[in-house]
């Protein structure tokens, strides 16, 4: 949105807010007069009835005022927002990136839905990432449909890993070949610039082919194709044209620029994709909620474990110095993503960059409140989507007033902050870790209170990235 448009919207919002406040004052005067008249006439029943009606109206007006105030906050943040440039974001390809784990909890989800969430996580333009599908289905299903859903979930990670392996190997080989030429002093900057242009064309073509082969059943499929596949492909085509233009102008990238581009290409498709099932192991939590699904895996980060078969069932125990059956690499940042959600390709790059800034060292959670998938066919879906987008505006506005809370459909978490919340509990006689609390229906809001109590803050990034 252009700044003049935002300024005009802010002015209109202030005008509407002033009108609403005047209407509230007038309404309060009229209702108060009527209420006093009923009580003076000893008409207690009528007075109580009028009081109840006034309370209901006040609640509706309160919600309206909250929306208007947060809308102003949202627009003011949009007006001030200056996103980091691509050049600044892509410094991670020179300096290195802290390890990131993208965790997708899933319970009996439709295969198509999980596939799209997994691919949107796998194609994040962030080096040093791994994607984990946390399957929470019962490991021993009792009916055919449950068995089919579980088999599909277990097969997905291997299928996507194999699909991404070929382009990953292709671009990794190009990076290695460049490093070899560099070591031998055979780097011709003009040729390398044109080679990079051709490689970006290959990356775009792979994404476009993937888009062409993806069935379009509904508006979610269309949005997935656009957001996850075609928009990154367009950016690669744009980068290709920029590099070709350099060649036509007889200009080239410097050695550091060449290396950065090769490293970026090598990480576009290079990602570890795996799955984990906590309910296979007797000594991990079996509580039926998303929080404990996440907690079980977070508690294993940075460790090596062996599977031990005991009379009561399969256990997962620290491997100590011996061979390990399960290795869970450490991570500095975690992204939690609901299985029915999608991420823009620069989601992790932008949020981790934000959290890495020195002034944000106490930010525990950075997120972009989820938006509705655009373009639904049905009227009911459009109305539901509108309420979701209103929530997006409200949550963004909360940040303006330092009143953020965690909205768990997607979030980037600082592992150090999550560790601050660790509690040791007992479940079925076993010791389990709890980080994200699950004592209420909305565990994300409850955990926001816990984080703030520990001196951490939360942040809504002012863009639609999920």
C-alpha positions as CSV (number, residue, x, y, z in Angstrom):
1,X,0.0,0.0,0.0
2,X,1.4,3.4,-1.0
3,X,2.1,5.8,1.9
4,X,-0.4,8.5,0.6
5,X,-3.1,5.8,0.6
6,X,-2.2,4.7,4.1
7,X,-2.2,8.3,5.4
8,X,-5.7,8.8,3.9
9,X,-6.9,5.6,5.5
10,X,-5.5,6.7,8.9
11,X,-7.4,10.0,8.6
12,X,-10.6,8.2,7.7
13,X,-10.1,5.8,10.6
14,X,-9.7,8.7,13.1
15,X,-12.8,10.3,11.7
16,X,-14.9,7.1,12.1
17,X,-13.4,6.6,15.7
18,X,-14.5,10.2,16.7
19,X,-18.0,9.6,15.3
20,X,-18.2,6.3,17.2
21,X,-17.2,7.9,20.4
22,X,-19.8,10.7,20.0
23,X,-22.4,8.0,19.2
24,X,-21.4,6.1,22.4
25,X,-21.7,9.3,24.5
26,X,-25.1,10.1,23.1
27,X,-26.3,6.5,23.6
28,X,-24.9,6.4,27.1
29,X,-26.8,9.6,27.9
30,X,-30.1,8.3,26.5
31,X,-29.9,4.8,28.0
32,X,-28.8,6.3,31.4
33,X,-31.8,8.7,31.3
34,X,-34.2,5.8,30.6
35,X,-32.6,3.6,33.2
36,X,-32.9,6.3,35.9
37,X,-36.5,6.9,35.0
38,X,-37.4,3.2,35.4
39,X,-35.8,3.0,38.9
40,X,-37.3,6.3,40.0
41,X,-40.8,4.9,39.0
42,X,-40.0,1.7,41.0
43,X,-40.2,-0.3,37.7
44,X,-37.4,-2.7,38.8
45,X,-38.1,-5.3,36.1
46,X,-38.1,-2.7,33.3
47,X,-34.9,-1.2,34.8
48,X,-33.1,-4.6,34.8
49,X,-34.3,-5.3,31.3
50,X,-33.0,-1.9,30.1
51,X,-29.7,-2.5,32.0
52,X,-29.2,-5.8,30.3
53,X,-29.9,-4.4,26.9
54,X,-27.5,-1.5,27.6
55,X,-24.8,-4.0,28.6
56,X,-25.2,-6.0,25.4
57,X,-24.9,-2.8,23.3
58,X,-21.9,-1.7,25.3
59,X,-20.1,-5.1,24.6
60,X,-20.7,-4.7,20.8
61,X,-19.5,-1.1,20.9
62,X,-16.4,-2.2,22.8
63,X,-15.5,-4.7,20.1
64,X,-16.1,-2.0,17.5
65,X,-13.8,0.4,19.3
66,X,-11.1,-2.2,19.7
67,X,-11.1,-2.9,16.0
68,X,-11.0,0.8,15.1
69,X,-8.1,1.6,17.5
70,X,-6.1,-1.5,16.4
71,X,-6.8,-0.7,12.8
72,X,-5.2,2.7,13.3
73,X,-2.2,1.0,14.9
74,X,-2.0,-1.4,12.0
75,X,-2.0,1.4,9.5
76,X,0.6,3.4,11.4
77,X,2.9,0.4,11.5
78,X,2.4,-0.1,7.7
79,X,3.3,3.6,7.2
80,X,6.5,3.2,9.2
81,X,7.5,-0.2,8.0
82,X,10.8,-0.4,6.0
83,X,11.4,-4.1,5.2
84,X,15.0,-5.3,4.9
85,X,16.3,-5.3,1.4
86,X,17.1,-8.6,-0.4
87,X,20.8,-7.7,-0.4
88,X,20.7,-7.3,3.4
89,X,18.7,-10.6,3.9
90,X,21.0,-12.5,1.6
91,X,24.1,-11.7,3.7
92,X,23.3,-15.1,5.4
93,X,24.9,-16.8,2.4
94,X,28.2,-15.1,3.3
95,X,28.0,-15.1,7.1
96,X,26.2,-18.3,7.7
97,X,22.8,-18.9,9.1
98,X,21.8,-20.2,12.6
99,X,20.2,-23.6,12.3
100,X,16.4,-23.6,11.9
101,X,13.9,-26.4,12.4
102,X,10.5,-26.1,10.9
103,X,8.0,-28.2,12.9
104,X,4.6,-29.2,11.4
105,X,2.3,-31.0,13.9
106,X,-0.2,-33.1,12.1
107,X,-3.2,-35.2,13.3
108,X,-5.2,-37.2,10.7
109,X,-4.8,-34.4,8.2
110,X,-5.7,-34.7,4.5
111,X,-2.7,-35.7,2.4
112,X,-3.0,-32.8,0.0
113,X,-3.1,-30.3,2.8
114,X,0.0,-31.7,4.5
115,X,1.8,-31.9,1.2
116,X,1.3,-28.2,0.6
117,X,2.4,-27.2,4.1
118,X,5.5,-29.4,3.9
119,X,6.5,-28.0,0.5
120,X,6.0,-24.4,1.6
121,X,8.3,-25.2,4.5
122,X,10.8,-27.1,2.5
123,X,11.1,-24.3,-0.2
124,X,11.9,-21.6,2.4
125,X,14.8,-19.5,1.0
126,X,16.8,-20.0,4.2
127,X,20.0,-22.0,4.4
128,X,20.7,-24.5,7.2
129,X,17.1,-25.6,7.6
130,X,15.3,-28.9,8.3
131,X,11.6,-29.7,8.1
132,X,10.0,-32.2,10.5
133,X,6.4,-33.5,10.2
134,X,5.2,-34.4,13.7
135,X,2.7,-37.2,13.0
136,X,0.3,-37.5,15.9
137,X,-1.9,-40.2,14.5
138,X,-2.2,-43.4,16.6
139,X,0.7,-45.6,15.4
140,X,-1.5,-48.7,15.3
141,X,-4.7,-47.6,13.5
142,X,-7.9,-49.5,14.1
143,X,-9.7,-48.9,10.9
144,X,-8.9,-48.7,7.2
145,X,-9.3,-44.9,6.8
146,X,-6.9,-44.2,9.7
147,X,-4.4,-46.7,8.4
148,X,-4.6,-45.0,4.9
149,X,-4.1,-41.5,6.4
150,X,-1.1,-42.7,8.5
151,X,0.6,-44.4,5.6
152,X,0.1,-41.3,3.4
153,X,1.7,-39.1,6.1
154,X,4.6,-41.4,6.6
155,X,5.2,-41.6,2.9
156,X,5.1,-37.8,2.2
157,X,8.4,-36.9,3.7
158,X,10.3,-39.5,1.7
159,X,8.4,-38.6,-1.5
160,X,9.2,-34.8,-1.2
161,X,12.8,-35.6,-0.2
162,X,13.3,-37.6,-3.3
163,X,11.6,-35.0,-5.5
164,X,13.9,-32.2,-4.2
165,X,17.1,-34.3,-4.3
166,X,17.7,-33.9,-8.0
167,X,17.7,-30.1,-8.2
168,X,19.6,-30.0,-4.9
169,X,22.3,-32.2,-6.2
170,X,22.5,-30.2,-9.5
171,X,23.0,-26.9,-7.7
172,X,25.3,-28.3,-5.1
173,X,27.5,-29.7,-7.9
174,X,27.6,-26.3,-9.5
175,X,28.8,-24.7,-6.2
176,X,31.5,-27.4,-5.8
177,X,32.6,-26.8,-9.4
178,X,32.8,-23.1,-8.8
179,X,34.9,-23.6,-5.7
180,X,37.3,-25.9,-7.7
181,X,37.7,-23.3,-10.4
182,X,38.2,-20.7,-7.8
183,X,41.0,-22.7,-6.1
184,X,42.7,-23.2,-9.5
185,X,42.4,-19.6,-10.4
186,X,40.2,-20.3,-13.5
187,X,37.3,-18.0,-12.6
188,X,36.2,-15.8,-15.5
189,X,33.7,-13.4,-14.0
190,X,31.8,-12.8,-17.2
191,X,31.3,-16.5,-17.9
192,X,30.3,-17.1,-14.3
193,X,27.7,-14.4,-14.3
194,X,26.1,-15.8,-17.4
195,X,26.3,-19.3,-15.9
196,X,24.5,-18.1,-12.9
197,X,21.8,-16.6,-15.1
198,X,21.2,-20.0,-16.7
199,X,21.1,-21.7,-13.3
200,X,18.4,-19.3,-12.1
201,X,16.4,-20.1,-15.2
202,X,16.7,-23.8,-14.3
203,X,15.5,-23.1,-10.7
204,X,12.5,-21.1,-12.1
205,X,11.7,-23.8,-14.6
206,X,11.6,-26.5,-11.9
207,X,9.2,-24.5,-9.8
208,X,7.0,-23.7,-12.9
209,X,7.0,-27.4,-13.8
210,X,5.9,-28.2,-10.3
211,X,3.1,-25.6,-10.6
212,X,1.9,-27.0,-13.9
213,X,1.7,-30.6,-12.5
214,X,-0.2,-29.5,-9.3
215,X,-4.0,-30.2,-9.6
216,X,-6.2,-27.2,-8.9
217,X,-9.3,-28.4,-7.0
218,X,-10.1,-25.2,-5.2
219,X,-8.9,-21.7,-4.2
220,X,-6.4,-23.1,-1.7
221,X,-4.6,-25.0,-4.5
222,X,-4.6,-21.9,-6.6
223,X,-3.1,-19.9,-3.8
224,X,-0.5,-22.6,-3.0
225,X,0.6,-22.6,-6.7
226,X,0.9,-18.8,-6.7
227,X,2.5,-18.2,-3.3
228,X,4.8,-21.2,-3.0
229,X,5.8,-22.0,-6.6
230,X,5.1,-19.2,-9.1
231,X,6.1,-16.1,-7.0
232,X,9.6,-17.6,-6.2
233,X,9.9,-18.6,-9.9
234,X,9.2,-15.1,-10.9
235,X,11.9,-13.8,-8.5
236,X,14.4,-16.3,-10.0
237,X,13.5,-15.1,-13.5
238,X,14.0,-11.5,-12.4
239,X,17.4,-12.4,-11.0
240,X,18.2,-14.1,-14.2
241,X,17.4,-11.0,-16.2
242,X,19.5,-8.9,-13.9
243,X,22.5,-11.1,-14.5
244,X,22.0,-11.1,-18.2
245,X,21.8,-7.3,-18.2
246,X,25.1,-7.2,-16.4
247,X,26.6,-9.3,-19.2
248,X,25.1,-7.1,-21.9
249,X,26.6,-4.0,-20.2
250,X,30.0,-5.9,-19.9
251,X,29.7,-5.7,-16.1
252,X,30.2,-8.6,-13.8
253,X,29.7,-9.7,-10.2
254,X,32.7,-9.4,-7.9
255,X,34.2,-12.7,-6.5
256,X,32.2,-12.4,-3.2
257,X,29.0,-11.8,-5.2
258,X,29.6,-14.8,-7.4
259,X,30.2,-17.0,-4.4
260,X,27.0,-15.7,-2.7
261,X,24.9,-16.4,-5.7
262,X,26.2,-20.0,-6.0
263,X,25.7,-20.6,-2.3
264,X,22.1,-19.3,-2.5
265,X,21.3,-21.5,-5.5
266,X,22.8,-24.5,-3.7
267,X,20.4,-24.1,-0.7
268,X,17.2,-23.4,-2.6
269,X,16.3,-27.1,-2.7
270,X,18.8,-28.6,-0.3
271,X,16.8,-29.4,2.8
272,X,16.4,-32.3,5.2
273,X,12.8,-33.5,5.4
274,X,11.9,-36.1,8.0
275,X,9.1,-37.1,10.3
276,X,8.7,-38.1,14.0
277,X,5.9,-40.0,15.8
278,X,6.0,-39.4,19.6
279,X,3.2,-42.0,20.2
280,X,5.5,-44.8,19.0
281,X,7.4,-44.4,22.2
282,X,6.0,-45.4,25.6
283,X,8.1,-42.9,27.6
284,X,7.1,-39.8,25.6
285,X,4.0,-37.8,26.2
286,X,0.8,-39.2,24.8
287,X,-1.5,-36.3,25.8
288,X,-3.9,-35.6,23.0
289,X,-3.0,-32.0,22.0
290,X,-0.8,-30.1,19.6
291,X,1.2,-28.5,22.5
292,X,2.5,-31.8,23.8
293,X,3.2,-33.0,20.2
294,X,5.5,-30.1,19.8
295,X,6.9,-30.3,23.4
296,X,7.9,-34.0,22.9
297,X,10.1,-33.1,19.9
298,X,11.5,-29.9,21.3
299,X,12.6,-31.8,24.3
300,X,14.7,-34.0,22.1
301,X,16.5,-31.3,20.2
302,X,20.3,-31.5,20.2
303,X,20.4,-35.1,21.4
304,X,21.1,-38.7,20.1
305,X,18.8,-41.5,21.1
306,X,18.4,-45.3,20.8
307,X,15.2,-47.3,20.6
308,X,14.9,-49.8,23.4
309,X,12.3,-52.5,23.4
310,X,11.1,-53.4,26.9
311,X,8.3,-55.7,28.0
312,X,5.9,-52.7,28.3
313,X,6.7,-51.3,24.9
314,X,9.2,-49.2,22.8
315,X,11.2,-46.6,24.6
316,X,13.4,-43.8,23.4
317,X,16.5,-43.3,25.6
318,X,19.7,-41.2,25.4
319,X,22.3,-43.0,23.3
320,X,25.1,-41.8,25.5
321,X,28.3,-42.8,23.7
322,X,26.8,-45.7,21.8
323,X,25.2,-45.9,18.4
324,X,22.0,-43.9,17.9
325,X,18.8,-44.8,16.2
326,X,17.4,-41.3,16.3
327,X,19.5,-38.1,16.0
328,X,17.8,-34.8,16.5
329,X,20.1,-31.9,15.6
330,X,20.1,-28.7,17.7
331,X,18.3,-25.6,16.4
332,X,18.7,-21.9,17.3
333,X,15.3,-21.1,15.9
334,X,12.0,-23.0,15.5
335,X,9.2,-22.4,13.1
336,X,5.9,-24.0,14.1
337,X,3.4,-24.3,11.3
338,X,-0.1,-25.8,11.4
339,X,-0.6,-28.5,8.8
340,X,-3.3,-26.5,7.1
341,X,-1.2,-23.3,6.7
342,X,1.2,-22.0,4.0
343,X,4.3,-19.9,4.3
344,X,5.7,-17.4,1.8
345,X,9.2,-18.4,0.6
346,X,10.9,-15.5,2.5
347,X,9.0,-16.1,5.8
348,X,12.0,-17.6,7.7
349,X,14.6,-15.4,6.1
350,X,12.8,-12.2,7.2
351,X,11.7,-13.3,10.7
352,X,15.1,-14.8,11.6
353,X,16.8,-11.7,10.3
354,X,14.5,-9.6,12.5
355,X,15.3,-11.7,15.6
356,X,19.0,-11.6,14.9
357,X,19.1,-7.8,15.3
358,X,20.8,-6.7,18.6
359,X,17.8,-4.6,19.6
360,X,15.5,-7.7,19.2
361,X,17.6,-10.1,21.4
362,X,14.7,-10.4,23.9
363,X,12.1,-11.2,21.2
364,X,10.9,-14.7,21.9
365,X,8.3,-15.1,19.2
366,X,8.1,-13.3,15.8
367,X,5.1,-14.1,13.7
368,X,2.9,-12.8,10.9
369,X,-0.7,-13.3,12.0
370,X,-2.2,-15.7,9.5
371,X,-4.4,-14.4,6.7
372,X,-7.3,-16.1,5.0
373,X,-6.6,-17.9,1.7
374,X,-7.9,-15.5,-0.9
375,X,-10.5,-16.2,-3.7
376,X,-12.9,-18.8,-2.1
377,X,-15.8,-19.8,-4.3
378,X,-18.5,-19.9,-1.7
379,X,-20.2,-17.0,0.1
380,X,-19.8,-18.6,3.5
381,X,-16.1,-19.1,3.0
382,X,-15.7,-15.5,1.9
383,X,-17.4,-14.3,5.2
384,X,-15.3,-16.6,7.3
385,X,-12.2,-15.4,5.4
386,X,-13.2,-11.8,6.1
387,X,-13.3,-12.5,9.9
388,X,-9.8,-14.0,9.7
389,X,-8.5,-11.0,7.9
390,X,-10.0,-8.7,10.5
391,X,-8.2,-10.7,13.1
392,X,-5.0,-10.2,11.1
393,X,-5.5,-6.4,11.3
394,X,-6.3,-6.5,15.0
395,X,-3.2,-8.6,15.9
396,X,-1.0,-6.3,13.8
397,X,-2.5,-3.3,15.6
398,X,-1.9,-4.9,19.0
399,X,1.9,-4.6,18.3
400,X,1.6,-0.8,18.0
401,X,0.4,-0.8,21.6
402,X,2.8,-3.4,22.9
403,X,0.0,-5.9,23.4
404,X,1.1,-8.8,21.2
405,X,0.3,-12.4,22.0
406,X,1.3,-15.6,20.2
407,X,-1.1,-16.8,17.5
408,X,0.0,-20.4,16.9
409,X,-0.9,-21.2,13.3
410,X,2.6,-20.0,12.5
411,X,5.5,-18.6,14.5
412,X,9.2,-18.2,14.6
413,X,10.5,-19.1,18.1
414,X,13.8,-18.4,19.7
415,X,14.9,-21.8,21.2
416,X,16.6,-20.0,24.2
417,X,13.2,-18.5,25.1
418,X,11.4,-21.8,24.7
419,X,14.0,-23.4,27.1
420,X,13.2,-20.7,29.6
421,X,9.7,-22.2,29.9
422,X,10.8,-25.8,30.4
423,X,9.0,-27.7,33.1
424,X,9.6,-31.3,34.2
425,X,6.3,-33.2,34.7
426,X,5.3,-36.8,35.1
427,X,2.9,-38.6,32.9
428,X,2.0,-42.3,33.3
429,X,5.0,-42.6,35.5
430,X,7.4,-41.2,33.0
431,X,9.3,-37.9,33.2
432,X,8.3,-35.5,30.3
433,X,9.2,-32.0,29.4
434,X,6.6,-29.2,28.9
435,X,7.6,-26.0,27.2
436,X,4.4,-24.8,25.6
437,X,1.7,-25.0,28.3
438,X,-1.6,-26.8,27.6
439,X,-3.7,-26.0,30.6
440,X,-6.2,-24.0,28.6
441,X,-7.8,-24.4,25.2
442,X,-5.6,-21.8,23.5
443,X,-2.1,-22.8,24.5
444,X,-0.4,-20.1,22.5
445,X,-2.0,-17.2,24.4
446,X,-1.2,-18.9,27.7
447,X,2.4,-19.4,26.7
448,X,2.5,-15.7,25.8
449,X,1.8,-14.9,29.4
450,X,4.6,-17.3,30.5
451,X,7.1,-15.7,28.2
452,X,6.3,-12.2,29.2
453,X,6.6,-13.2,32.9
454,X,10.2,-14.4,32.0
455,X,11.1,-11.0,30.5
456,X,10.6,-11.9,26.9
457,X,8.7,-10.0,24.3
458,X,6.7,-10.9,21.2
459,X,6.5,-9.3,17.8
460,X,4.1,-9.2,14.8
461,X,5.9,-8.7,11.5
462,X,3.8,-6.1,9.5
463,X,3.4,-8.2,6.3
464,X,1.2,-11.1,5.1
465,X,3.7,-13.9,5.0
466,X,1.4,-16.8,6.0
